[in-house]
Structures are given as C-alpha cells and as structure tokens.
Amino acid sequence: MSMRPTADRRDFLKAAAASAGAAASVNLAGAFAAGNETIKVGLIGCGGRGTGAVRNILDAEDVLNPGNGKVEIVAVADAFKERAQAAADQFRAVDRKSKDPNKKDEKSPFFKYAAQVKLTPDTVFDGLDAYQKVLGAGVDLVILATPPGFRPLHLEAAVRAGKNVFCEKPVAVDAAGIRKCFELVDESKRKNIAIVAGTQRRHQKGYIETIKKIHDGAIGDIRAARCAWNGSGIWFNERRPGEKDAHYQVRNWYHFLWLCGDHIVEQHVHNLDVVNWVMQAHPVRAVGFGGRATRPVGEPAEVGQIWDHFAVEYDYPNGVRLASYCRHIPGDNDISETIVGTKGTCRVDQYRIGREEVGSDDRDAYVQEHIDLLNSIRAGRPLNELKAVTESTFTAILGRNAAYACKTLKWDDALAANDATMPPGLTLESSVPVSPAPTPGSWKLPARKA
C-alpha cells in the first residue's frame, strides 16, 4: 500500500526547504522546478468543502510565504451558475450588502488574500462540462470538490492534462470508478503529478505521531480494531417547483447513491482510512448489515435512497478483524478509531496508548495537508496519495455492498464487478430514475466485469 511517510512533519518540512534551491531534473507536465514559484489554482465544485479548500490553501501559503503569497486563484467552476458566481464573490471578498460591486468586506476571511485572487468574468464557469474549462484556463493545480460520483471523471481529465491535484475524498462511488482511479496511479506518477487527498488525518501531527508509535511496536502485535462515525444526520434540500431530476439530485447529492455512494463511503471513509494506514494494508473481505430506519419516507426520487446505519466486519490479510460502525440517527456521537494489540490498546483519535498521551497537534490538519502539497510540488518531490485513498474508498464500498447483500464479499470479486452507477448521457435536464433504497439481503453484487 502506498502510504505517506510517518516521519515527524518538522523533518518533512526541513527536507522540503533544503531542496527548494535546487532545480528539478524532470520536465513533465504538472512538474515544477524546485523553489517558490507562483502556483495557479482552479476550483472545480464550489460548495462548502470546495470554498473551504480554497481558504485552506491560501492559509497554507500564508504560513509558507507570509505577506507574499504566490498561490493565485485563477478559475472556478460549478454545475450551477449562481454557486460559481457566489464563490467568486466570496474569494474576492465582495461586500454583498453594498450596492457598490467594487466594495470589499474587510471582515471576510478572504480579504487579506485579495491580491491573490485573479478571477475575471471569463474564468468563472458553470455547467457539467465546466471542469474542462478550468483545466484549460492556465491552472497548475486543481481542487476537485464536486459530488464524489464525478470524481473519477475529473481526476482522469486532470491527470491527462498534467495538472497537480487536491481531491476530496472519496474518489469514487462504485467499482468502475475505483478501477479508473487505480489506472491513474501509475500515469500520475509517470507524469510527476502531485495528488493529495482530503484524508487530512494523514497530515495531522497527532495522528502521525500516534500511528508511528503503533508501527514501532508500542502495543505489540495488532489483534483487533474498531472504528466508527456515528452521528445524528445530514442536510436535505427540498425539490424546487419544476426542477428536473438531474438538477435536483446534483443539488441534493448526498441522498443519491450514484452521487455520494452512501454515507459509509462519503463520510466513514475517514475512519476506515486510518485503520488501513495502521494496518499498512486493505481488507480482503467483509460482511455486514444495516438499513434505512429514520430517513424521510416517500418516493425515492424525492427523498433519496441512502441508508442511515451500517455495521460491517472486515478481515485483513493477517487475520485481524475490524468492527466498523456508522450511523445517521440521533443519539450518542462517536467518531473514533481503536486498535488492540498484545501489549496494549491505542485510542488513535485521542492520541492515547493506555492512559498515556503519545501525540499532539500544532496546526489545523486541513491547512497542513495543503502545506505538505505545496512544499512537495516546489521541492520537485510531489506527494501522490491516490493509491491509498483509492484503497480506502474501496474499503468503504466493499463494506457497503456486503451490508446491502448481507453476505460475505471478497475484495477481488467486488472490485471486478460490473458495478457502474453514473447515468449515461447526463445533463442537468436529464430524467434520472431512482430505485428504492437497497433492501438488506435482496441486493446482489453485479456480475463480474467481462
């Protein structure tokens, strides 16, 4: 499994800085000579996570080059015109309460970065094909933050165009998308492209220190693991009068399987990624169950089709079993990862082995992952996390499908399945039929890909 090194971040930053004055020997699309060059960024997907990632990369650059930022936001795109324009106004710190379109909001978190926002009316794009326009707008790096169902398509386009990438997790919602992402691992490495994923725990100092302790033998041989993302629920958008299926589903993406992959894939992937990181492997099989108990009742095309609870047992190659739980039902919250060894137990999310604290944080991990990304590009040693995040995403998909089927599924069989959910010929005006939520035990894994 491809993993980010677990060395202390300070050592990583020192190494990146030490190499910053040397020229890179490669001359490939997406590669940078070592140094502190301007990096032009485009955003694809202007929702909360996309706009948040833009703030994070600007904050990261402010750490690296305070007062002299060389990251520029040059293009944005969203399926919906109003959202793309709102993001552009937000990044330019436009005072939307003022009648003067040139007046800036000094209280905006983007106000201090005004000189780094180079957007024009010609670089604010909308539509399902807008990602292509961002890739053609002279960007060096793209942030991919659309609904996950589009991620394989956008990743493929970015890699083929030779662009460095920050992509949100998960990277796919079905086996077809996962196979595409695995194909892109080698191509992106050949092109010397950086791909950092939104699995920010892998850049979080406390997690890095704690998992290094586990790998160094602090709890002995690993015998079992448990992880959870048990929370109360998520947002829901009502259909607007006359709104077409595709338009409604993309706007309400979390509730439709072809767009989000269910919440075990969209959200619980974080905890599953931590366990894969600890195990330095992915599971070989899974069995599980779950259902839809408390979500709105009605036609699937209106209320969606995702479940609200999963319980999955995973087997790793060395015989270790992981008990995995996720829930969108009001109750006690639990977002955690626990590893049991022959010499002790580690609560990874609390940075504790037994009663001893073995890790601590010094910076927002959402900012740190962009610091690591920018440093790696400028040092000529681009981080590439695509294999790891693809494996973690498929870990979640494997568990989801095993729970839908109420059967034990093997990794290789599930990966080879003819499982492709993206509607063909999609436009925002498309009619998109929606099947009912999977009935536990009646769902069947599609036949293997020919």
Secondary structure, 3 states (H helix, E strand, C coil): CCCCCCCCHHHHHHHHHHCCCCCCCCCCCCCCCCCCCCEEEEEECCCHHHHHHHHHHHHHHHHHCCCCCCEEEEEEEECCHHHHHHHHHHHCCECCCCCCCCCECCCCCCHHHHHHECCCHHHEEECCCHHHHHHCCCCCEEEECCCHHHHHHHHHHHHHCCCEEEECCCCCCCHHHHHHHHHHHHHHHHCCCCEEECCHHHHCHHHHHHHHHHHCCCCCCEEEEEEEEEECCCCCCCCCCCCCHHHHHHHCHHHCHHHHCCHHHHCCHHHHHHHHHHHCCCCCEEEEEEECCCCCCCCHHHHCCCCCEEEEEEECCCCCEEEEEEEECCCCCEEEEEEEECCCEEEHHHCEECCEECCCCCCCHHHHHHHHHHHHHHCCCCCECHHHHHHHHHHHHHHHHHHHHCCCEEHHHHHHECCCCCCCCCCCCCCCCCCCCCCCCCCCCCCECC
